[in-house]
Amino acid sequence: MIRTACAAILVLAATPAAAALDCPLDKAVYTPLDADDDWSASEGVINSWEITHPLKPDTSADRPWVVRLAENRQGLSAEFGIADPPGFSAAHVFMLVPPGGKGKGRDADKAPASLVYYFGDDLKRVDPRGEAPPKAPPLMQLPGLSKAFWTWKRDGRRFVPPDGLWKLTACRA
């Protein structure tokens, strides 16, 4: 996992910067920078992963959105809330709705969770919290989420996202 993230950083540093998308976070679409790190893909099968940040309709929190991780080829998705636990230097995501379900069989203590980091073009950490409306950072990372999904369920492991960096690739209307 660390090797993948380091390789992605080296690739980013060596690649000329493309024009950055100017997109509000709730319209942003992130795709994996290293799709080869997709643990759930069978040989020869290419999954279609994306992360979005839909707004929660009934909150006034400083992070009024969820992290929605979707695998579009299979039509599966999972939603995560965002928390800033006291004593931690980064936000955490925790599962709200598991893939393909509405909370069925969800054990909050065992469900996949991860830190969440956002990065600017210069690879410095940024935090979209507090902006109104928050602008989508160019990169994000959910370190350890792949392993958490891999060890969580063993029912064919159809939903194990790739590790590494996710890049802002589109802005939905």
PyMOL commands that place a pseudoatom at each C-alpha (Angstrom):
pseudoatom trace, name=CA, resn=MET, resi=1, chain=A, elem=C, hetatm=0, pos=[0.000, 0.000, 0.000]
pseudoatom trace, name=CA, resn=ILE, resi=2, chain=A, elem=C, hetatm=0, pos=[2.755, 2.452, 0.893]
pseudoatom trace, name=CA, resn=ARG, resi=3, chain=A, elem=C, hetatm=0, pos=[4.702, 1.427, -2.200]
pseudoatom trace, name=CA, resn=THR, resi=4, chain=A, elem=C, hetatm=0, pos=[1.636, 2.138, -4.366]
pseudoatom trace, name=CA, resn=ALA, resi=5, chain=A, elem=C, hetatm=0, pos=[1.106, 5.572, -2.801]
pseudoatom trace, name=CA, resn=CYS, resi=6, chain=A, elem=C, hetatm=0, pos=[4.806, 6.444, -3.219]
pseudoatom trace, name=CA, resn=ALA, resi=7, chain=A, elem=C, hetatm=0, pos=[4.765, 5.325, -6.856]
pseudoatom trace, name=CA, resn=ALA, resi=8, chain=A, elem=C, hetatm=0, pos=[1.659, 7.423, -7.487]
pseudoatom trace, name=CA, resn=ILE, resi=9, chain=A, elem=C, hetatm=0, pos=[3.324, 10.458, -5.917]
pseudoatom trace, name=CA, resn=LEU, resi=10, chain=A, elem=C, hetatm=0, pos=[6.397, 9.993, -8.103]
pseudoatom trace, name=CA, resn=VAL, resi=11, chain=A, elem=C, hetatm=0, pos=[4.216, 9.721, -11.208]
pseudoatom trace, name=CA, resn=LEU, resi=12, chain=A, elem=C, hetatm=0, pos=[2.341, 12.878, -10.228]
pseudoatom trace, name=CA, resn=ALA, resi=13, chain=A, elem=C, hetatm=0, pos=[5.567, 14.772, -9.592]
pseudoatom trace, name=CA, resn=ALA, resi=14, chain=A, elem=C, hetatm=0, pos=[6.982, 13.768, -12.987]
pseudoatom trace, name=CA, resn=THR, resi=15, chain=A, elem=C, hetatm=0, pos=[3.784, 14.546, -14.933]
pseudoatom trace, name=CA, resn=PRO, resi=16, chain=A, elem=C, hetatm=0, pos=[3.095, 18.094, -16.115]
pseudoatom trace, name=CA, resn=ALA, resi=17, chain=A, elem=C, hetatm=0, pos=[0.127, 19.513, -14.249]
pseudoatom trace, name=CA, resn=ALA, resi=18, chain=A, elem=C, hetatm=0, pos=[-3.092, 19.582, -16.237]
pseudoatom trace, name=CA, resn=ALA, resi=19, chain=A, elem=C, hetatm=0, pos=[-5.586, 22.362, -15.764]
pseudoatom trace, name=CA, resn=ALA, resi=20, chain=A, elem=C, hetatm=0, pos=[-7.169, 21.786, -12.368]
pseudoatom trace, name=CA, resn=LEU, resi=21, chain=A, elem=C, hetatm=0, pos=[-10.918, 21.345, -12.222]
pseudoatom trace, name=CA, resn=ASP, resi=22, chain=A, elem=C, hetatm=0, pos=[-12.736, 24.058, -10.293]
pseudoatom trace, name=CA, resn=CYS, resi=23, chain=A, elem=C, hetatm=0, pos=[-15.536, 22.081, -8.737]
pseudoatom trace, name=CA, resn=PRO, resi=24, chain=A, elem=C, hetatm=0, pos=[-17.596, 22.177, -5.545]
pseudoatom trace, name=CA, resn=LEU, resi=25, chain=A, elem=C, hetatm=0, pos=[-16.980, 19.088, -3.411]
pseudoatom trace, name=CA, resn=ASP, resi=26, chain=A, elem=C, hetatm=0, pos=[-20.594, 17.878, -3.636]
pseudoatom trace, name=CA, resn=LYS, resi=27, chain=A, elem=C, hetatm=0, pos=[-20.328, 17.747, -7.478]
pseudoatom trace, name=CA, resn=ALA, resi=28, chain=A, elem=C, hetatm=0, pos=[-16.825, 16.209, -7.649]
pseudoatom trace, name=CA, resn=VAL, resi=29, chain=A, elem=C, hetatm=0, pos=[-16.085, 12.735, -9.022]
pseudoatom trace, name=CA, resn=TYR, resi=30, chain=A, elem=C, hetatm=0, pos=[-12.860, 11.014, -7.968]
pseudoatom trace, name=CA, resn=THR, resi=31, chain=A, elem=C, hetatm=0, pos=[-11.440, 7.937, -9.708]
pseudoatom trace, name=CA, resn=PRO, resi=32, chain=A, elem=C, hetatm=0, pos=[-8.500, 5.770, -8.605]
pseudoatom trace, name=CA, resn=LEU, resi=33, chain=A, elem=C, hetatm=0, pos=[-5.107, 6.848, -9.850]
pseudoatom trace, name=CA, resn=ASP, resi=34, chain=A, elem=C, hetatm=0, pos=[-3.899, 3.231, -9.794]
pseudoatom trace, name=CA, resn=ALA, resi=35, chain=A, elem=C, hetatm=0, pos=[-6.753, 0.979, -10.911]
pseudoatom trace, name=CA, resn=ASP, resi=36, chain=A, elem=C, hetatm=0, pos=[-4.358, -2.004, -11.016]
pseudoatom trace, name=CA, resn=ASP, resi=37, chain=A, elem=C, hetatm=0, pos=[-4.557, -2.023, -7.221]
pseudoatom trace, name=CA, resn=ASP, resi=38, chain=A, elem=C, hetatm=0, pos=[-8.197, -3.189, -7.347]
pseudoatom trace, name=CA, resn=TRP, resi=39, chain=A, elem=C, hetatm=0, pos=[-8.245, -6.162, -4.969]
pseudoatom trace, name=CA, resn=SER, resi=40, chain=A, elem=C, hetatm=0, pos=[-11.719, -7.318, -5.930]
pseudoatom trace, name=CA, resn=ALA, resi=41, chain=A, elem=C, hetatm=0, pos=[-11.195, -7.439, -9.716]
pseudoatom trace, name=CA, resn=SER, resi=42, chain=A, elem=C, hetatm=0, pos=[-10.927, -10.882, -11.222]
pseudoatom trace, name=CA, resn=GLU, resi=43, chain=A, elem=C, hetatm=0, pos=[-8.215, -11.386, -13.809]
pseudoatom trace, name=CA, resn=GLY, resi=44, chain=A, elem=C, hetatm=0, pos=[-9.150, -9.539, -16.982]
pseudoatom trace, name=CA, resn=VAL, resi=45, chain=A, elem=C, hetatm=0, pos=[-12.077, -7.675, -15.366]
pseudoatom trace, name=CA, resn=ILE, resi=46, chain=A, elem=C, hetatm=0, pos=[-11.870, -3.920, -15.020]
pseudoatom trace, name=CA, resn=ASN, resi=47, chain=A, elem=C, hetatm=0, pos=[-14.068, -2.398, -12.337]
pseudoatom trace, name=CA, resn=SER, resi=48, chain=A, elem=C, hetatm=0, pos=[-15.403, 1.133, -12.551]
pseudoatom trace, name=CA, resn=TRP, resi=49, chain=A, elem=C, hetatm=0, pos=[-14.760, 2.817, -9.196]
pseudoatom trace, name=CA, resn=GLU, resi=50, chain=A, elem=C, hetatm=0, pos=[-15.664, 6.364, -8.191]
pseudoatom trace, name=CA, resn=ILE, resi=51, chain=A, elem=C, hetatm=0, pos=[-15.979, 8.467, -5.063]
pseudoatom trace, name=CA, resn=THR, resi=52, chain=A, elem=C, hetatm=0, pos=[-18.471, 11.306, -4.718]
pseudoatom trace, name=CA, resn=HIS, resi=53, chain=A, elem=C, hetatm=0, pos=[-19.481, 13.530, -1.787]
pseudoatom trace, name=CA, resn=PRO, resi=54, chain=A, elem=C, hetatm=0, pos=[-23.286, 13.957, -1.837]
pseudoatom trace, name=CA, resn=LEU, resi=55, chain=A, elem=C, hetatm=0, pos=[-24.750, 16.454, 0.597]
pseudoatom trace, name=CA, resn=LYS, resi=56, chain=A, elem=C, hetatm=0, pos=[-26.720, 15.229, 3.603]
pseudoatom trace, name=CA, resn=PRO, resi=57, chain=A, elem=C, hetatm=0, pos=[-30.103, 16.956, 3.448]
pseudoatom trace, name=CA, resn=ASP, resi=58, chain=A, elem=C, hetatm=0, pos=[-30.688, 17.455, 7.162]
pseudoatom trace, name=CA, resn=THR, resi=59, chain=A, elem=C, hetatm=0, pos=[-27.540, 18.748, 8.805]
pseudoatom trace, name=CA, resn=SER, resi=60, chain=A, elem=C, hetatm=0, pos=[-25.745, 21.930, 9.702]
pseudoatom trace, name=CA, resn=ALA, resi=61, chain=A, elem=C, hetatm=0, pos=[-22.461, 20.160, 10.513]
pseudoatom trace, name=CA, resn=ASP, resi=62, chain=A, elem=C, hetatm=0, pos=[-19.120, 21.538, 9.341]
pseudoatom trace, name=CA, resn=ARG, resi=63, chain=A, elem=C, hetatm=0, pos=[-18.905, 18.470, 7.049]
pseudoatom trace, name=CA, resn=PRO, resi=64, chain=A, elem=C, hetatm=0, pos=[-22.460, 18.350, 5.608]
pseudoatom trace, name=CA, resn=TRP, resi=65, chain=A, elem=C, hetatm=0, pos=[-21.682, 15.559, 3.136]
pseudoatom trace, name=CA, resn=VAL, resi=66, chain=A, elem=C, hetatm=0, pos=[-21.020, 11.826, 3.044]
pseudoatom trace, name=CA, resn=VAL, resi=67, chain=A, elem=C, hetatm=0, pos=[-18.347, 9.915, 1.150]
pseudoatom trace, name=CA, resn=ARG, resi=68, chain=A, elem=C, hetatm=0, pos=[-20.019, 7.634, -1.397]
pseudoatom trace, name=CA, resn=LEU, resi=69, chain=A, elem=C, hetatm=0, pos=[-17.811, 4.879, -2.799]
pseudoatom trace, name=CA, resn=ALA, resi=70, chain=A, elem=C, hetatm=0, pos=[-19.328, 3.177, -5.858]
pseudoatom trace, name=CA, resn=GLU, resi=71, chain=A, elem=C, hetatm=0, pos=[-18.384, 0.334, -8.171]
pseudoatom trace, name=CA, resn=ASN, resi=72, chain=A, elem=C, hetatm=0, pos=[-20.509, 1.150, -11.204]
pseudoatom trace, name=CA, resn=ARG, resi=73, chain=A, elem=C, hetatm=0, pos=[-19.963, -2.047, -13.220]
pseudoatom trace, name=CA, resn=GLN, resi=74, chain=A, elem=C, hetatm=0, pos=[-21.676, -4.098, -10.499]
pseudoatom trace, name=CA, resn=GLY, resi=75, chain=A, elem=C, hetatm=0, pos=[-24.018, -1.338, -9.352]
pseudoatom trace, name=CA, resn=LEU, resi=76, chain=A, elem=C, hetatm=0, pos=[-22.718, -1.496, -5.768]
pseudoatom trace, name=CA, resn=SER, resi=77, chain=A, elem=C, hetatm=0, pos=[-22.005, 1.400, -3.431]
pseudoatom trace, name=CA, resn=ALA, resi=78, chain=A, elem=C, hetatm=0, pos=[-21.307, 2.155, 0.213]
pseudoatom trace, name=CA, resn=GLU, resi=79, chain=A, elem=C, hetatm=0, pos=[-21.760, 5.396, 2.122]
pseudoatom trace, name=CA, resn=PHE, resi=80, chain=A, elem=C, hetatm=0, pos=[-19.542, 6.705, 4.879]
pseudoatom trace, name=CA, resn=GLY, resi=81, chain=A, elem=C, hetatm=0, pos=[-20.013, 9.451, 7.415]
pseudoatom trace, name=CA, resn=ILE, resi=82, chain=A, elem=C, hetatm=0, pos=[-17.091, 11.699, 8.345]
pseudoatom trace, name=CA, resn=ALA, resi=83, chain=A, elem=C, hetatm=0, pos=[-15.976, 12.278, 11.925]
pseudoatom trace, name=CA, resn=ASP, resi=84, chain=A, elem=C, hetatm=0, pos=[-13.178, 14.198, 13.592]
pseudoatom trace, name=CA, resn=PRO, resi=85, chain=A, elem=C, hetatm=0, pos=[-12.486, 12.120, 16.703]
pseudoatom trace, name=CA, resn=PRO, resi=86, chain=A, elem=C, hetatm=0, pos=[-10.845, 14.075, 19.534]
pseudoatom trace, name=CA, resn=GLY, resi=87, chain=A, elem=C, hetatm=0, pos=[-7.112, 13.482, 19.749]
pseudoatom trace, name=CA, resn=PHE, resi=88, chain=A, elem=C, hetatm=0, pos=[-6.676, 12.541, 16.082]
pseudoatom trace, name=CA, resn=SER, resi=89, chain=A, elem=C, hetatm=0, pos=[-5.034, 14.768, 13.515]
pseudoatom trace, name=CA, resn=ALA, resi=90, chain=A, elem=C, hetatm=0, pos=[-7.203, 13.647, 10.608]
pseudoatom trace, name=CA, resn=ALA, resi=91, chain=A, elem=C, hetatm=0, pos=[-10.824, 12.960, 9.774]
pseudoatom trace, name=CA, resn=HIS, resi=92, chain=A, elem=C, hetatm=0, pos=[-12.119, 9.394, 9.724]
pseudoatom trace, name=CA, resn=VAL, resi=93, chain=A, elem=C, hetatm=0, pos=[-14.781, 7.801, 7.567]
pseudoatom trace, name=CA, resn=PHE, resi=94, chain=A, elem=C, hetatm=0, pos=[-17.132, 5.201, 9.061]
pseudoatom trace, name=CA, resn=MET, resi=95, chain=A, elem=C, hetatm=0, pos=[-19.667, 3.081, 7.212]
pseudoatom trace, name=CA, resn=LEU, resi=96, chain=A, elem=C, hetatm=0, pos=[-23.279, 4.220, 7.211]
pseudoatom trace, name=CA, resn=VAL, resi=97, chain=A, elem=C, hetatm=0, pos=[-24.716, 1.973, 4.477]
pseudoatom trace, name=CA, resn=PRO, resi=98, chain=A, elem=C, hetatm=0, pos=[-22.877, -1.187, 3.353]
pseudoatom trace, name=CA, resn=PRO, resi=99, chain=A, elem=C, hetatm=0, pos=[-22.567, -2.162, -0.322]
pseudoatom trace, name=CA, resn=GLY, resi=100, chain=A, elem=C, hetatm=0, pos=[-25.850, -3.322, -1.814]
pseudoatom trace, name=CA, resn=GLY, resi=101, chain=A, elem=C, hetatm=0, pos=[-27.826, -2.839, 1.397]
pseudoatom trace, name=CA, resn=LYS, resi=102, chain=A, elem=C, hetatm=0, pos=[-29.736, -0.456, 3.588]
pseudoatom trace, name=CA, resn=GLY, resi=103, chain=A, elem=C, hetatm=0, pos=[-27.930, -1.207, 6.835]
pseudoatom trace, name=CA, resn=LYS, resi=104, chain=A, elem=C, hetatm=0, pos=[-28.676, -4.928, 6.882]
pseudoatom trace, name=CA, resn=GLY, resi=105, chain=A, elem=C, hetatm=0, pos=[-26.083, -6.982, 8.722]
pseudoatom trace, name=CA, resn=ARG, resi=106, chain=A, elem=C, hetatm=0, pos=[-24.066, -3.912, 9.635]
pseudoatom trace, name=CA, resn=ASP, resi=107, chain=A, elem=C, hetatm=0, pos=[-21.942, -4.215, 12.770]
pseudoatom trace, name=CA, resn=ALA, resi=108, chain=A, elem=C, hetatm=0, pos=[-20.549, -0.738, 13.457]
pseudoatom trace, name=CA, resn=ASP, resi=109, chain=A, elem=C, hetatm=0, pos=[-17.604, -2.141, 15.425]
pseudoatom trace, name=CA, resn=LYS, resi=110, chain=A, elem=C, hetatm=0, pos=[-16.467, -4.380, 12.563]
pseudoatom trace, name=CA, resn=ALA, resi=111, chain=A, elem=C, hetatm=0, pos=[-17.511, -2.366, 9.495]
pseudoatom trace, name=CA, resn=PRO, resi=112, chain=A, elem=C, hetatm=0, pos=[-14.751, -0.915, 7.295]
pseudoatom trace, name=CA, resn=ALA, resi=113, chain=A, elem=C, hetatm=0, pos=[-13.430, 2.504, 8.298]
pseudoatom trace, name=CA, resn=SER, resi=114, chain=A, elem=C, hetatm=0, pos=[-10.440, 4.621, 7.332]
pseudoatom trace, name=CA, resn=LEU, resi=115, chain=A, elem=C, hetatm=0, pos=[-8.684, 7.904, 7.704]
pseudoatom trace, name=CA, resn=VAL, resi=116, chain=A, elem=C, hetatm=0, pos=[-9.471, 10.359, 4.906]
pseudoatom trace, name=CA, resn=TYR, resi=117, chain=A, elem=C, hetatm=0, pos=[-6.885, 12.760, 3.513]
pseudoatom trace, name=CA, resn=TYR, resi=118, chain=A, elem=C, hetatm=0, pos=[-7.272, 15.437, 0.853]
pseudoatom trace, name=CA, resn=PHE, resi=119, chain=A, elem=C, hetatm=0, pos=[-4.294, 16.847, -1.066]
pseudoatom trace, name=CA, resn=GLY, resi=120, chain=A, elem=C, hetatm=0, pos=[-3.667, 19.913, -3.213]
pseudoatom trace, name=CA, resn=ASP, resi=121, chain=A, elem=C, hetatm=0, pos=[-1.761, 19.911, -6.526]
pseudoatom trace, name=CA, resn=ASP, resi=122, chain=A, elem=C, hetatm=0, pos=[1.446, 20.413, -4.536]
pseudoatom trace, name=CA, resn=LEU, resi=123, chain=A, elem=C, hetatm=0, pos=[0.664, 17.226, -2.530]
pseudoatom trace, name=CA, resn=LYS, resi=124, chain=A, elem=C, hetatm=0, pos=[0.240, 19.211, 0.678]
pseudoatom trace, name=CA, resn=ARG, resi=125, chain=A, elem=C, hetatm=0, pos=[-2.664, 18.123, 2.827]
pseudoatom trace, name=CA, resn=VAL, resi=126, chain=A, elem=C, hetatm=0, pos=[-5.753, 20.324, 2.692]
pseudoatom trace, name=CA, resn=ASP, resi=127, chain=A, elem=C, hetatm=0, pos=[-9.115, 20.155, 4.439]
pseudoatom trace, name=CA, resn=PRO, resi=128, chain=A, elem=C, hetatm=0, pos=[-12.257, 21.253, 2.578]
pseudoatom trace, name=CA, resn=ARG, resi=129, chain=A, elem=C, hetatm=0, pos=[-14.154, 21.661, 5.855]
pseudoatom trace, name=CA, resn=GLY, resi=130, chain=A, elem=C, hetatm=0, pos=[-15.377, 25.117, 6.709]
pseudoatom trace, name=CA, resn=GLU, resi=131, chain=A, elem=C, hetatm=0, pos=[-15.417, 26.541, 3.198]
pseudoatom trace, name=CA, resn=ALA, resi=132, chain=A, elem=C, hetatm=0, pos=[-18.804, 27.580, 1.878]
pseudoatom trace, name=CA, resn=PRO, resi=133, chain=A, elem=C, hetatm=0, pos=[-19.285, 25.811, -0.468]
pseudoatom trace, name=CA, resn=PRO, resi=134, chain=A, elem=C, hetatm=0, pos=[-16.196, 23.632, -0.117]
pseudoatom trace, name=CA, resn=LYS, resi=135, chain=A, elem=C, hetatm=0, pos=[-14.026, 23.323, -3.212]
pseudoatom trace, name=CA, resn=ALA, resi=136, chain=A, elem=C, hetatm=0, pos=[-12.992, 19.812, -4.279]
pseudoatom trace, name=CA, resn=PRO, resi=137, chain=A, elem=C, hetatm=0, pos=[-9.275, 19.174, -3.677]
pseudoatom trace, name=CA, resn=PRO, resi=138, chain=A, elem=C, hetatm=0, pos=[-7.435, 17.563, -6.625]
pseudoatom trace, name=CA, resn=LEU, resi=139, chain=A, elem=C, hetatm=0, pos=[-6.540, 14.349, -4.742]
pseudoatom trace, name=CA, resn=MET, resi=140, chain=A, elem=C, hetatm=0, pos=[-7.832, 12.239, -1.886]
pseudoatom trace, name=CA, resn=GLN, resi=141, chain=A, elem=C, hetatm=0, pos=[-6.784, 9.061, -0.101]
pseudoatom trace, name=CA, resn=LEU, resi=142, chain=A, elem=C, hetatm=0, pos=[-8.513, 6.512, 2.128]
pseudoatom trace, name=CA, resn=PRO, resi=143, chain=A, elem=C, hetatm=0, pos=[-5.501, 4.535, 3.396]
pseudoatom trace, name=CA, resn=GLY, resi=144, chain=A, elem=C, hetatm=0, pos=[-6.305, 1.055, 4.614]
pseudoatom trace, name=CA, resn=LEU, resi=145, chain=A, elem=C, hetatm=0, pos=[-9.892, 0.963, 3.337]
pseudoatom trace, name=CA, resn=SER, resi=146, chain=A, elem=C, hetatm=0, pos=[-9.079, -1.819, 0.850]
pseudoatom trace, name=CA, resn=LYS, resi=147, chain=A, elem=C, hetatm=0, pos=[-7.689, -4.061, 3.561]
pseudoatom trace, name=CA, resn=ALA, resi=148, chain=A, elem=C, hetatm=0, pos=[-10.646, -3.244, 5.817]
pseudoatom trace, name=CA, resn=PHE, resi=149, chain=A, elem=C, hetatm=0, pos=[-13.096, -4.395, 3.123]
pseudoatom trace, name=CA, resn=TRP, resi=150, chain=A, elem=C, hetatm=0, pos=[-10.965, -7.443, 2.277]
pseudoatom trace, name=CA, resn=THR, resi=151, chain=A, elem=C, hetatm=0, pos=[-11.053, -8.699, 5.864]
pseudoatom trace, name=CA, resn=TRP, resi=152, chain=A, elem=C, hetatm=0, pos=[-14.635, -7.575, 6.623]
pseudoatom trace, name=CA, resn=LYS, resi=153, chain=A, elem=C, hetatm=0, pos=[-16.684, -9.826, 4.354]
pseudoatom trace, name=CA, resn=ARG, resi=154, chain=A, elem=C, hetatm=0, pos=[-15.745, -13.030, 2.625]
pseudoatom trace, name=CA, resn=ASP, resi=155, chain=A, elem=C, hetatm=0, pos=[-18.787, -13.439, 0.365]
pseudoatom trace, name=CA, resn=GLY, resi=156, chain=A, elem=C, hetatm=0, pos=[-16.906, -13.324, -2.904]
pseudoatom trace, name=CA, resn=ARG, resi=157, chain=A, elem=C, hetatm=0, pos=[-15.281, -9.997, -2.072]
pseudoatom trace, name=CA, resn=ARG, resi=158, chain=A, elem=C, hetatm=0, pos=[-17.120, -8.212, -4.862]
pseudoatom trace, name=CA, resn=PHE, resi=159, chain=A, elem=C, hetatm=0, pos=[-16.548, -4.814, -3.260]
pseudoatom trace, name=CA, resn=VAL, resi=160, chain=A, elem=C, hetatm=0, pos=[-12.930, -4.155, -2.323]
pseudoatom trace, name=CA, resn=PRO, resi=161, chain=A, elem=C, hetatm=0, pos=[-11.822, -0.715, -3.522]
pseudoatom trace, name=CA, resn=PRO, resi=162, chain=A, elem=C, hetatm=0, pos=[-8.303, 0.011, -4.751]
pseudoatom trace, name=CA, resn=ASP, resi=163, chain=A, elem=C, hetatm=0, pos=[-5.812, 1.547, -2.350]
pseudoatom trace, name=CA, resn=GLY, resi=164, chain=A, elem=C, hetatm=0, pos=[-3.780, 4.576, -3.216]
pseudoatom trace, name=CA, resn=LEU, resi=165, chain=A, elem=C, hetatm=0, pos=[-4.694, 8.040, -4.390]
pseudoatom trace, name=CA, resn=TRP, resi=166, chain=A, elem=C, hetatm=0, pos=[-7.969, 9.091, -5.993]
pseudoatom trace, name=CA, resn=LYS, resi=167, chain=A, elem=C, hetatm=0, pos=[-7.905, 11.958, -8.484]
pseudoatom trace, name=CA, resn=LEU, resi=168, chain=A, elem=C, hetatm=0, pos=[-10.586, 14.549, -9.190]
pseudoatom trace, name=CA, resn=THR, resi=169, chain=A, elem=C, hetatm=0, pos=[-11.565, 13.652, -12.773]
pseudoatom trace, name=CA, resn=ALA, resi=170, chain=A, elem=C, hetatm=0, pos=[-14.991, 15.195, -13.334]
pseudoatom trace, name=CA, resn=CYS, resi=171, chain=A, elem=C, hetatm=0, pos=[-17.501, 17.678, -12.054]
pseudoatom trace, name=CA, resn=ARG, resi=172, chain=A, elem=C, hetatm=0, pos=[-21.177, 16.726, -12.314]
pseudoatom trace, name=CA, resn=ALA, resi=173, chain=A, elem=C, hetatm=0, pos=[-23.860, 19.300, -13.009]
for i in range(1, 173): cmd.bond("trace and resi %d" % i, "trace and resi %d" % (i + 1))
show_as sticks, trace
zoom trace
